[in-house]
Amino acid sequence: MSVKVVINQCFGGFGLSEKAEAIVEERIGREFDPYEHPRHCPVLVSVVEELGEAANGRCANLTVEELRWGRRYIIKEYDGVEKVCEPEQIKWINVSGETG
């Protein structure tokens, strides 16, 4: 089963619209905290997919990315624009000076 992750694709930052946030809270049964809630949460992913642009917060352009290689990821961010990175995409530097 593939893993999907919600990220922001514009300057500004991640955020849900009031409507999207209310739906997520209703489905998870508690308050939504964008800083503590995992971006791969199936409820969050499904709400963003269902609402499309209506899920976007004030300064957000949310998209759903599917992991290609597994179940591990980090989100890199610059001025609110986010990118999903998987371990296979990272060029590691060994202490011996070798790259790989």
Biopython code that builds the backbone (N, CA, C, O; Angstrom):
import numpy as np
from Bio.PDB.StructureBuilder import StructureBuilder

atoms = [
    (1, "MET", "N", (0.845, -1.183, 0.000)),
    (1, "MET", "CA", (0.000, 0.000, 0.000)),
    (1, "MET", "C", (0.891, 1.247, 0.000)),
    (1, "MET", "O", (1.818, 1.353, 0.804)),
    (2, "SER", "N", (0.612, 2.167, -0.883)),
    (2, "SER", "CA", (1.427, 3.366, -0.986)),
    (2, "SER", "C", (1.075, 4.368, 0.112)),
    (2, "SER", "O", (-0.025, 4.360, 0.665)),
    (3, "VAL", "N", (2.045, 5.227, 0.405)),
    (3, "VAL", "CA", (1.860, 6.273, 1.406)),
    (3, "VAL", "C", (1.748, 7.610, 0.698)),
    (3, "VAL", "O", (2.553, 7.927, -0.178)),
    (4, "LYS", "N", (0.747, 8.396, 1.079)),
    (4, "LYS", "CA", (0.549, 9.728, 0.529)),
    (4, "LYS", "C", (0.819, 10.758, 1.619)),
    (4, "LYS", "O", (0.552, 10.523, 2.798)),
    (5, "VAL", "N", (1.360, 11.917, 1.200)),
    (5, "VAL", "CA", (1.750, 12.971, 2.120)),
    (5, "VAL", "C", (1.226, 14.305, 1.593)),
    (5, "VAL", "O", (1.315, 14.576, 0.396)),
    (6, "VAL", "N", (0.682, 15.139, 2.479)),
    (6, "VAL", "CA", (0.178, 16.457, 2.096)),
    (6, "VAL", "C", (1.286, 17.491, 2.315)),
    (6, "VAL", "O", (1.879, 17.568, 3.391)),
    (7, "ILE", "N", (1.555, 18.289, 1.261)),
    (7, "ILE", "CA", (2.550, 19.356, 1.369)),
    (7, "ILE", "C", (2.008, 20.640, 0.753)),
    (7, "ILE", "O", (1.028, 20.630, 0.009)),
    (8, "ASN", "N", (2.670, 21.738, 1.081)),
    (8, "ASN", "CA", (2.327, 23.041, 0.524)),
    (8, "ASN", "C", (3.260, 23.353, -0.643)),
    (8, "ASN", "O", (4.467, 23.137, -0.541)),
    (9, "GLN", "N", (2.718, 23.856, -1.743)),
    (9, "GLN", "CA", (3.498, 24.118, -2.952)),
    (9, "GLN", "C", (3.615, 25.593, -3.306)),
    (9, "GLN", "O", (3.843, 25.920, -4.471)),
    (10, "CYS", "N", (3.468, 26.493, -2.337)),
    (10, "CYS", "CA", (3.634, 27.916, -2.631)),
    (10, "CYS", "C", (4.249, 28.616, -1.432)),
    (10, "CYS", "O", (4.250, 28.088, -0.320)),
    (11, "PHE", "N", (4.777, 29.820, -1.673)),
    (11, "PHE", "CA", (5.307, 30.615, -0.574)),
    (11, "PHE", "C", (4.171, 30.953, 0.374)),
    (11, "PHE", "O", (3.051, 31.221, -0.062)),
    (12, "GLY", "N", (4.448, 30.942, 1.637)),
    (12, "GLY", "CA", (3.428, 31.230, 2.638)),
    (12, "GLY", "C", (3.473, 30.199, 3.745)),
    (12, "GLY", "O", (3.964, 30.475, 4.840)),
    (13, "GLY", "N", (2.966, 29.022, 3.465)),
    (13, "GLY", "CA", (3.026, 27.969, 4.463)),
    (13, "GLY", "C", (1.826, 27.056, 4.451)),
    (13, "GLY", "O", (0.772, 27.383, 3.905)),
    (14, "PHE", "N", (2.009, 25.901, 5.066)),
    (14, "PHE", "CA", (0.977, 24.889, 5.169)),
    (14, "PHE", "C", (-0.181, 25.429, 6.000)),
    (14, "PHE", "O", (0.036, 26.068, 7.029)),
    (15, "GLY", "N", (-1.386, 25.178, 5.564)),
    (15, "GLY", "CA", (-2.563, 25.557, 6.332)),
    (15, "GLY", "C", (-3.823, 25.081, 5.646)),
    (15, "GLY", "O", (-3.913, 25.070, 4.418)),
    (16, "LEU", "N", (-4.786, 24.691, 6.444)),
    (16, "LEU", "CA", (-6.074, 24.232, 5.922)),
    (16, "LEU", "C", (-7.095, 25.356, 5.973)),
    (16, "LEU", "O", (-7.004, 26.254, 6.809)),
    (17, "SER", "N", (-8.051, 25.299, 5.084)),
    (17, "SER", "CA", (-9.187, 26.223, 5.152)),
    (17, "SER", "C", (-10.011, 25.852, 6.384)),
    (17, "SER", "O", (-9.848, 24.768, 6.945)),
    (18, "GLU", "N", (-10.884, 26.745, 6.795)),
    (18, "GLU", "CA", (-11.751, 26.465, 7.945)),
    (18, "GLU", "C", (-12.605, 25.230, 7.678)),
    (18, "GLU", "O", (-12.798, 24.396, 8.563)),
    (19, "LYS", "N", (-13.112, 25.120, 6.460)),
    (19, "LYS", "CA", (-13.954, 23.981, 6.094)),
    (19, "LYS", "C", (-13.166, 22.676, 6.190)),
    (19, "LYS", "O", (-13.646, 21.701, 6.766)),
    (20, "ALA", "N", (-11.963, 22.657, 5.629)),
    (20, "ALA", "CA", (-11.135, 21.442, 5.654)),
    (20, "ALA", "C", (-10.767, 21.071, 7.085)),
    (20, "ALA", "O", (-10.819, 19.901, 7.464)),
    (21, "GLU", "N", (-10.398, 22.066, 7.868)),
    (21, "GLU", "CA", (-10.020, 21.814, 9.258)),
    (21, "GLU", "C", (-11.201, 21.233, 10.047)),
    (21, "GLU", "O", (-11.023, 20.314, 10.847)),
    (22, "ALA", "N", (-12.392, 21.765, 9.823)),
    (22, "ALA", "CA", (-13.584, 21.263, 10.517)),
    (22, "ALA", "C", (-13.871, 19.806, 10.147)),
    (22, "ALA", "O", (-14.241, 19.006, 11.005)),
    (23, "ILE", "N", (-13.700, 19.470, 8.881)),
    (23, "ILE", "CA", (-13.942, 18.086, 8.441)),
    (23, "ILE", "C", (-12.908, 17.143, 9.062)),
    (23, "ILE", "O", (-13.256, 16.064, 9.543)),
    (24, "VAL", "N", (-11.641, 17.551, 9.050)),
    (24, "VAL", "CA", (-10.589, 16.716, 9.645)),
    (24, "VAL", "C", (-10.878, 16.503, 11.124)),
    (24, "VAL", "O", (-10.804, 15.375, 11.610)),
    (25, "GLU", "N", (-11.207, 17.570, 11.845)),
    (25, "GLU", "CA", (-11.485, 17.460, 13.277)),
    (25, "GLU", "C", (-12.674, 16.549, 13.556)),
    (25, "GLU", "O", (-12.656, 15.768, 14.507)),
    (26, "GLU", "N", (-13.698, 16.652, 12.730)),
    (26, "GLU", "CA", (-14.881, 15.800, 12.889)),
    (26, "GLU", "C", (-14.505, 14.326, 12.707)),
    (26, "GLU", "O", (-14.965, 13.463, 13.456)),
    (27, "ARG", "N", (-13.670, 14.049, 11.712)),
    (27, "ARG", "CA", (-13.314, 12.664, 11.401)),
    (27, "ARG", "C", (-12.301, 12.062, 12.377)),
    (27, "ARG", "O", (-12.335, 10.858, 12.632)),
    (28, "ILE", "N", (-11.400, 12.884, 12.925)),
    (28, "ILE", "CA", (-10.412, 12.334, 13.857)),
    (28, "ILE", "C", (-10.873, 12.436, 15.309)),
    (28, "ILE", "O", (-10.287, 11.814, 16.195)),
    (29, "GLY", "N", (-11.925, 13.224, 15.552)),
    (29, "GLY", "CA", (-12.501, 13.308, 16.886)),
    (29, "GLY", "C", (-11.732, 14.172, 17.869)),
    (29, "GLY", "O", (-11.891, 14.029, 19.081)),
    (30, "ARG", "N", (-10.896, 15.070, 17.353)),
    (30, "ARG", "CA", (-10.157, 15.991, 18.227)),
    (30, "ARG", "C", (-9.699, 17.193, 17.411)),
    (30, "ARG", "O", (-9.845, 17.231, 16.190)),
    (31, "GLU", "N", (-9.138, 18.180, 18.123)),
    (31, "GLU", "CA", (-8.667, 19.394, 17.453)),
    (31, "GLU", "C", (-7.479, 19.081, 16.528)),
    (31, "GLU", "O", (-6.609, 18.277, 16.861)),
    (32, "PHE", "N", (-7.468, 19.723, 15.385)),
    (32, "PHE", "CA", (-6.377, 19.551, 14.429)),
    (32, "PHE", "C", (-5.277, 20.545, 14.739)),
    (32, "PHE", "O", (-5.523, 21.750, 14.800)),
    (33, "ASP", "N", (-4.057, 20.046, 14.937)),
    (33, "ASP", "CA", (-2.890, 20.894, 15.161)),
    (33, "ASP", "C", (-1.920, 20.650, 14.004)),
    (33, "ASP", "O", (-1.314, 19.580, 13.932)),
    (34, "PRO", "N", (-1.760, 21.614, 13.100)),
    (34, "PRO", "CA", (-0.924, 21.391, 11.916)),
    (34, "PRO", "C", (0.544, 21.140, 12.233)),
    (34, "PRO", "O", (1.268, 20.611, 11.388)),
    (35, "TYR", "N", (1.003, 21.505, 13.428)),
    (35, "TYR", "CA", (2.403, 21.304, 13.789)),
    (35, "TYR", "C", (2.652, 19.932, 14.417)),
    (35, "TYR", "O", (3.793, 19.473, 14.481)),
    (36, "GLU", "N", (1.599, 19.289, 14.874)),
    (36, "GLU", "CA", (1.760, 17.986, 15.516)),
    (36, "GLU", "C", (1.084, 16.846, 14.762)),
    (36, "GLU", "O", (1.358, 15.675, 15.024)),
    (37, "HIS", "N", (0.220, 17.182, 13.846)),
    (37, "HIS", "CA", (-0.518, 16.155, 13.111)),
    (37, "HIS", "C", (0.326, 15.655, 11.939)),
    (37, "HIS", "O", (0.853, 16.467, 11.179)),
    (38, "PRO", "N", (0.464, 14.341, 11.778)),
    (38, "PRO", "CA", (1.292, 13.828, 10.675)),
    (38, "PRO", "C", (0.688, 14.126, 9.312)),
    (38, "PRO", "O", (-0.522, 14.014, 9.114)),
    (39, "ARG", "N", (1.542, 14.505, 8.384)),
    (39, "ARG", "CA", (1.101, 14.854, 7.044)),
    (39, "ARG", "C", (0.660, 13.640, 6.236)),
    (39, "ARG", "O", (0.019, 13.787, 5.196)),
    (40, "HIS", "N", (0.996, 12.450, 6.703)),
    (40, "HIS", "CA", (0.596, 11.232, 6.002)),
    (40, "HIS", "C", (-0.689, 10.632, 6.573)),
    (40, "HIS", "O", (-1.081, 9.532, 6.187)),
    (41, "CYS", "N", (-1.338, 11.338, 7.479)),
    (41, "CYS", "CA", (-2.587, 10.863, 8.077)),
    (41, "CYS", "C", (-3.622, 10.626, 6.974)),
    (41, "CYS", "O", (-3.915, 11.536, 6.199)),
    (42, "PRO", "N", (-4.170, 9.427, 6.899)),
    (42, "PRO", "CA", (-5.144, 9.128, 5.848)),
    (42, "PRO", "C", (-6.350, 10.074, 5.836)),
    (42, "PRO", "O", (-6.892, 10.367, 4.770)),
    (43, "VAL", "N", (-6.769, 10.548, 6.996)),
    (43, "VAL", "CA", (-7.902, 11.481, 7.057)),
    (43, "VAL", "C", (-7.512, 12.809, 6.418)),
    (43, "VAL", "O", (-8.264, 13.349, 5.608)),
    (44, "LEU", "N", (-6.350, 13.337, 6.772)),
    (44, "LEU", "CA", (-5.879, 14.585, 6.189)),
    (44, "LEU", "C", (-5.734, 14.455, 4.673)),
    (44, "LEU", "O", (-6.182, 15.322, 3.923)),
    (45, "VAL", "N", (-5.116, 13.386, 4.240)),
    (45, "VAL", "CA", (-4.923, 13.148, 2.804)),
    (45, "VAL", "C", (-6.270, 13.100, 2.083)),
    (45, "VAL", "O", (-6.443, 13.730, 1.041)),
    (46, "SER", "N", (-7.217, 12.353, 2.638)),
    (46, "SER", "CA", (-8.507, 12.206, 1.959)),
    (46, "SER", "C", (-9.270, 13.526, 1.893)),
    (46, "SER", "O", (-9.927, 13.802, 0.890)),
    (47, "VAL", "N", (-9.197, 14.343, 2.938)),
    (47, "VAL", "CA", (-9.893, 15.635, 2.929)),
    (47, "VAL", "C", (-9.284, 16.556, 1.874)),
    (47, "VAL", "O", (-10.018, 17.228, 1.150)),
    (48, "VAL", "N", (-7.972, 16.598, 1.775)),
    (48, "VAL", "CA", (-7.317, 17.444, 0.768)),
    (48, "VAL", "C", (-7.659, 16.943, -0.636)),
    (48, "VAL", "O", (-7.896, 17.748, -1.537)),
    (49, "GLU", "N", (-7.685, 15.638, -0.829)),
    (49, "GLU", "CA", (-8.054, 15.089, -2.141)),
    (49, "GLU", "C", (-9.519, 15.383, -2.472)),
    (49, "GLU", "O", (-9.838, 15.724, -3.611)),
    (50, "GLU", "N", (-10.401, 15.256, -1.499)),
    (50, "GLU", "CA", (-11.834, 15.487, -1.726)),
    (50, "GLU", "C", (-12.143, 16.958, -2.037)),
    (50, "GLU", "O", (-12.908, 17.257, -2.954)),
    (51, "LEU", "N", (-11.545, 17.864, -1.269)),
    (51, "LEU", "CA", (-11.882, 19.288, -1.402)),
    (51, "LEU", "C", (-11.072, 20.006, -2.478)),
    (51, "LEU", "O", (-11.497, 21.053, -2.965)),
    (52, "GLY", "N", (-9.942, 19.477, -2.849)),
    (52, "GLY", "CA", (-9.098, 20.153, -3.835)),
    (52, "GLY", "C", (-8.689, 21.533, -3.347)),
    (52, "GLY", "O", (-8.240, 21.680, -2.210)),
    (53, "GLU", "N", (-8.837, 22.542, -4.189)),
    (53, "GLU", "CA", (-8.428, 23.904, -3.836)),
    (53, "GLU", "C", (-9.173, 24.452, -2.613)),
    (53, "GLU", "O", (-8.655, 25.322, -1.913)),
    (54, "ALA", "N", (-10.364, 23.958, -2.356)),
    (54, "ALA", "CA", (-11.138, 24.425, -1.204)),
    (54, "ALA", "C", (-10.500, 24.008, 0.124)),
    (54, "ALA", "O", (-10.903, 24.503, 1.176)),
    (55, "ALA", "N", (-9.516, 23.113, 0.093)),
    (55, "ALA", "CA", (-8.809, 22.699, 1.312)),
    (55, "ALA", "C", (-7.706, 23.678, 1.678)),
    (55, "ALA", "O", (-7.219, 23.666, 2.808)),
    (56, "ASN", "N", (-7.301, 24.536, 0.725)),
    (56, "ASN", "CA", (-6.176, 25.445, 0.946)),
    (56, "ASN", "C", (-6.476, 26.493, 1.997)),
    (56, "ASN", "O", (-7.534, 27.122, 1.987)),
    (57, "GLY", "N", (-5.522, 26.673, 2.911)),
    (57, "GLY", "CA", (-5.601, 27.753, 3.873)),
    (57, "GLY", "C", (-5.266, 29.074, 3.208)),
    (57, "GLY", "O", (-5.083, 29.139, 1.993)),
    (58, "ARG", "N", (-5.189, 30.120, 4.004)),
    (58, "ARG", "CA", (-4.995, 31.487, 3.504)),
    (58, "ARG", "C", (-3.770, 31.638, 2.601)),
    (58, "ARG", "O", (-3.856, 32.290, 1.559)),
    (59, "CYS", "N", (-2.657, 31.063, 2.970)),
    (59, "CYS", "CA", (-1.416, 31.203, 2.196)),
    (59, "CYS", "C", (-0.905, 29.837, 1.770)),
    (59, "CYS", "O", (0.290, 29.566, 1.879)),
    (60, "ALA", "N", (-1.780, 28.984, 1.294)),
    (60, "ALA", "CA", (-1.379, 27.615, 0.970)),
    (60, "ALA", "C", (-1.890, 27.181, -0.398)),
    (60, "ALA", "O", (-2.904, 27.669, -0.897)),
    (61, "ASN", "N", (-1.160, 26.261, -0.973)),
    (61, "ASN", "CA", (-1.552, 25.558, -2.187)),
    (61, "ASN", "C", (-1.192, 24.094, -1.941)),
    (61, "ASN", "O", (-0.095, 23.651, -2.282)),
    (62, "LEU", "N", (-2.115, 23.357, -1.352)),
    (62, "LEU", "CA", (-1.838, 22.003, -0.900)),
    (62, "LEU", "C", (-1.933, 20.990, -2.026)),
    (62, "LEU", "O", (-2.810, 21.063, -2.886)),
    (63, "THR", "N", (-1.009, 20.048, -1.995)),
    (63, "THR", "CA", (-1.025, 18.933, -2.935)),
    (63, "THR", "C", (-0.730, 17.651, -2.167)),
    (63, "THR", "O", (-0.205, 17.678, -1.053)),
    (64, "VAL", "N", (-1.075, 16.545, -2.779)),
    (64, "VAL", "CA", (-0.799, 15.231, -2.189)),
    (64, "VAL", "C", (0.273, 14.557, -3.037)),
    (64, "VAL", "O", (0.115, 14.385, -4.246)),
    (65, "GLU", "N", (1.364, 14.181, -2.381)),
    (65, "GLU", "CA", (2.465, 13.483, -3.046)),
    (65, "GLU", "C", (2.474, 12.035, -2.579)),
    (65, "GLU", "O", (2.212, 11.746, -1.412)),
    (66, "GLU", "N", (2.773, 11.142, -3.488)),
    (66, "GLU", "CA", (2.855, 9.722, -3.156)),
    (66, "GLU", "C", (4.319, 9.323, -3.034)),
    (66, "GLU", "O", (5.120, 9.605, -3.925)),
    (67, "LEU", "N", (4.667, 8.665, -1.931)),
    (67, "LEU", "CA", (6.043, 8.202, -1.757)),
    (67, "LEU", "C", (6.348, 7.154, -2.811)),
    (67, "LEU", "O", (5.503, 6.317, -3.129)),
    (68, "ARG", "N", (7.549, 7.204, -3.348)),
    (68, "ARG", "CA", (7.928, 6.288, -4.427)),
    (68, "ARG", "C", (8.666, 5.054, -3.945)),
    (68, "ARG", "O", (8.531, 3.980, -4.530)),
    (69, "TRP", "N", (9.450, 5.199, -2.878)),
    (69, "TRP", "CA", (10.344, 4.103, -2.510)),
    (69, "TRP", "C", (10.013, 3.400, -1.208)),
    (69, "TRP", "O", (10.603, 2.355, -0.931)),
    (70, "GLY", "N", (9.139, 3.894, -0.425)),
    (70, "GLY", "CA", (8.901, 3.206, 0.846)),
    (70, "GLY", "C", (7.971, 3.957, 1.764)),
    (70, "GLY", "O", (6.966, 4.530, 1.344)),
    (71, "ARG", "N", (8.337, 3.939, 3.040)),
    (71, "ARG", "CA", (7.468, 4.483, 4.067)),
    (71, "ARG", "C", (8.177, 5.511, 4.947)),
    (71, "ARG", "O", (7.690, 5.831, 6.031)),
    (72, "ARG", "N", (9.326, 6.036, 4.494)),
    (72, "ARG", "CA", (10.059, 7.032, 5.275)),
    (72, "ARG", "C", (10.232, 8.299, 4.436)),
    (72, "ARG", "O", (10.518, 8.238, 3.240)),
    (73, "TYR", "N", (10.054, 9.448, 5.091)),
    (73, "TYR", "CA", (10.182, 10.722, 4.389)),
    (73, "TYR", "C", (10.480, 11.836, 5.367)),
    (73, "TYR", "O", (10.264, 11.697, 6.571)),
    (74, "ILE", "N", (10.975, 12.935, 4.848)),
    (74, "ILE", "CA", (11.059, 14.192, 5.581)),
    (74, "ILE", "C", (10.489, 15.272, 4.659)),
    (74, "ILE", "O", (10.468, 15.117, 3.438)),
    (75, "ILE", "N", (10.040, 16.343, 5.252)),
    (75, "ILE", "CA", (9.550, 17.462, 4.462)),
    (75, "ILE", "C", (10.563, 18.588, 4.600)),
    (75, "ILE", "O", (10.822, 19.077, 5.699)),
    (76, "LYS", "N", (11.136, 18.993, 3.459)),
    (76, "LYS", "CA", (12.046, 20.135, 3.442)),
    (76, "LYS", "C", (11.225, 21.356, 3.053)),
    (76, "LYS", "O", (10.343, 21.287, 2.197)),
    (77, "GLU", "N", (11.540, 22.485, 3.709)),
    (77, "GLU", "CA", (10.735, 23.685, 3.503)),
    (77, "GLU", "C", (11.630, 24.897, 3.308)),
    (77, "GLU", "O", (12.656, 25.037, 3.974)),
    (78, "TYR", "N", (11.236, 25.771, 2.390)),
    (78, "TYR", "CA", (11.906, 27.053, 2.191)),
    (78, "TYR", "C", (10.829, 28.111, 1.966)),
    (78, "TYR", "O", (10.102, 28.058, 0.974)),
    (79, "ASP", "N", (10.729, 29.057, 2.872)),
    (79, "ASP", "CA", (9.731, 30.132, 2.800)),
    (79, "ASP", "C", (8.314, 29.607, 2.602)),
    (79, "ASP", "O", (7.497, 30.248, 1.940)),
    (80, "GLY", "N", (8.028, 28.460, 3.167)),
    (80, "GLY", "CA", (6.690, 27.889, 3.086)),
    (80, "GLY", "C", (6.505, 26.871, 1.990)),
    (80, "GLY", "O", (5.584, 26.057, 2.053)),
    (81, "VAL", "N", (7.378, 26.896, 0.965)),
    (81, "VAL", "CA", (7.291, 25.907, -0.117)),
    (81, "VAL", "C", (7.913, 24.615, 0.392)),
    (81, "VAL", "O", (9.042, 24.610, 0.881)),
    (82, "GLU", "N", (7.175, 23.529, 0.275)),
    (82, "GLU", "CA", (7.626, 22.251, 0.827)),
    (82, "GLU", "C", (7.915, 21.220, -0.263)),
    (82, "GLU", "O", (7.364, 21.265, -1.363)),
    (83, "LYS", "N", (8.799, 20.294, 0.091)),
    (83, "LYS", "CA", (9.174, 19.210, -0.810)),
    (83, "LYS", "C", (9.326, 17.944, 0.023)),
    (83, "LYS", "O", (9.920, 17.970, 1.101)),
    (84, "VAL", "N", (8.786, 16.834, -0.481)),
    (84, "VAL", "CA", (8.939, 15.545, 0.189)),
    (84, "VAL", "C", (10.254, 14.927, -0.270)),
    (84, "VAL", "O", (10.513, 14.834, -1.470)),
    (85, "CYS", "N", (11.076, 14.509, 0.672)),
    (85, "CYS", "CA", (12.335, 13.833, 0.354)),
    (85, "CYS", "C", (12.354, 12.468, 1.037)),
    (85, "CYS", "O", (12.047, 12.333, 2.221)),
    (86, "GLU", "N", (12.722, 11.475, 0.254)),
    (86, "GLU", "CA", (12.858, 10.124, 0.780)),
    (86, "GLU", "C", (14.338, 9.787, 0.914)),
    (86, "GLU", "O", (15.166, 10.398, 0.239)),
    (87, "PRO", "N", (14.694, 8.823, 1.776)),
    (87, "PRO", "CA", (16.102, 8.492, 1.988)),
    (87, "PRO", "C", (16.874, 8.211, 0.699)),
    (87, "PRO", "O", (18.058, 8.534, 0.607)),
    (88, "GLU", "N", (16.222, 7.619, -0.288)),
    (88, "GLU", "CA", (16.894, 7.281, -1.541)),
    (88, "GLU", "C", (17.281, 8.517, -2.352)),
    (88, "GLU", "O", (18.103, 8.426, -3.263)),
    (89, "GLN", "N", (16.701, 9.658, -2.029)),
    (89, "GLN", "CA", (16.987, 10.889, -2.759)),
    (89, "GLN", "C", (18.111, 11.708, -2.129)),
    (89, "GLN", "O", (18.538, 12.714, -2.696)),
    (90, "ILE", "N", (18.586, 11.289, -0.975)),
    (90, "ILE", "CA", (19.583, 12.062, -0.244)),
    (90, "ILE", "C", (20.976, 11.548, -0.575)),
    (90, "ILE", "O", (21.239, 10.348, -0.505)),
    (91, "LYS", "N", (21.851, 12.454, -0.930)),
    (91, "LYS", "CA", (23.240, 12.101, -1.201)),
    (91, "LYS", "C", (23.984, 12.155, 0.134)),
    (91, "LYS", "O", (24.281, 13.234, 0.647)),
    (92, "TRP", "N", (24.274, 10.997, 0.680)),
    (92, "TRP", "CA", (24.907, 10.901, 1.991)),
    (92, "TRP", "C", (26.409, 11.093, 1.864)),
    (92, "TRP", "O", (26.999, 10.677, 0.867)),
    (93, "ILE", "N", (27.033, 11.707, 2.843)),
    (93, "ILE", "CA", (28.476, 11.848, 2.881)),
    (93, "ILE", "C", (28.986, 11.007, 4.057)),
    (93, "ILE", "O", (28.594, 11.211, 5.206)),
    (94, "ASN", "N", (29.866, 10.060, 3.737)),
    (94, "ASN", "CA", (30.487, 9.236, 4.771)),
    (94, "ASN", "C", (31.662, 9.975, 5.370)),
    (94, "ASN", "O", (32.289, 10.797, 4.702)),
    (95, "VAL", "N", (31.965, 9.690, 6.621)),
    (95, "VAL", "CA", (33.076, 10.373, 7.277)),
    (95, "VAL", "C", (34.414, 10.055, 6.610)),
    (95, "VAL", "O", (35.379, 10.796, 6.796)),
    (96, "SER", "N", (34.492, 8.987, 5.850)),
    (96, "SER", "CA", (35.718, 8.644, 5.142)),
    (96, "SER", "C", (35.916, 9.514, 3.923)),
    (96, "SER", "O", (36.964, 9.448, 3.280)),
    (97, "GLY", "N", (34.920, 10.338, 3.588)),
    (97, "GLY", "CA", (35.009, 11.212, 2.433)),
    (97, "GLY", "C", (34.358, 10.649, 1.189)),
    (97, "GLY", "O", (34.247, 11.344, 0.179)),
    (98, "GLU", "N", (33.921, 9.389, 1.247)),
    (98, "GLU", "CA", (33.243, 8.785, 0.119)),
    (98, "GLU", "C", (31.822, 9.302, 0.036)),
    (98, "GLU", "O", (31.212, 9.601, 1.063)),
    (99, "THR", "N", (31.294, 9.410, -1.147)),
    (99, "THR", "CA", (29.906, 9.816, -1.293)),
    (99, "THR", "C", (29.100, 8.611, -1.741)),
    (99, "THR", "O", (29.642, 7.664, -2.311)),
    (100, "GLY", "N", (27.804, 8.655, -1.479)),
    (100, "GLY", "CA", (26.987, 7.546, -1.926)),
    (100, "GLY", "C", (25.593, 7.611, -1.467)),
    (100, "GLY", "O", (24.798, 6.726, -1.781)),
]
sb = StructureBuilder()
sb.init_structure("model")
sb.init_model(0)
sb.init_chain("A")
sb.init_seg("    ")
for serial, (resi, resn, name, xyz) in enumerate(atoms, 1):
    if name == "N":
        sb.init_residue(resn, " ", resi, " ")
    sb.init_atom(name, np.array(xyz, "f"), 0.0, 1.0, " ", f" {name:<3s}", serial, name[0])
structure = sb.get_structure()
